[in-house]
């Protein structure tokens, strides 16, 4: 079959590889759509970062470079175990995470914090930039016929945002004013999830004009951090108090500084970008700000988002800004490097 594999920094190639053979307990999936994630782009521009390198294979897959990329994927069942509830042709969304299931973290349901955590599409085991992939049956979530597969791959980034929202430990966000730093794919997914959790006001700080326009269709307020003081604007919108929660979806230090300045006393800052930051100490201590980090999602989060997506809770069609054939997968990465701000989500498929 054909697959887009990562060989090293700046090196994505579409090559012939062996079609995966299903093992006991696994399902063979024909890929319908797979999204290009920011982590994929990070590997392309700076990697290998998370992708295992020769001499250091991933402990669960045993694989190293090259690996077939893509972890935001959905598809249809081609083969399933004889006793499976899944049937040939059934549409499924795949939770792409790889975890051991036996360590203390997995046993406490924190599977996203597994000591051997990984992803299909980054850690080996096959990925969504291909024609077929085999995955553990328990990671397949059936989708009703009413769910269009051309958008179902967006469930994965929505699950990232959903888990981040739940890290606030609130019953919902009713009555809360929330600031999101960075209006890219995860930032937009955060807006959708916060609206679902009934946030009173969602403010997005985004410097690029194209993404500002994209965010204005769903957020309550969009600020330009280049021409506006985000902290001052947030205080003006909250009668001088500051925002209740800030989600960092960019990882840019100026955004972190602005977010903690914009927070109210004893506010909550949540790092979603998974990038190293330096908290501005005086804001941190003088306002007794709580800092949290969030990583991916767990089994419960993923199942909840699949259910809400199936019910039509998320109108995310506008997030898809381009569809590219598998054979042209390297062009998708070039597009995101050279015209990143023109896109939210690019989908890749061998069916285009």
Order of alpha helices (4+ residues) and beta strands (2+ residues): beta-beta-beta-alpha-beta-beta-beta-beta-alpha-beta-beta-beta-alpha-alpha-beta-alpha-beta-alpha-beta-alpha-beta-alpha-beta-alpha-beta-alpha-beta-alpha-beta
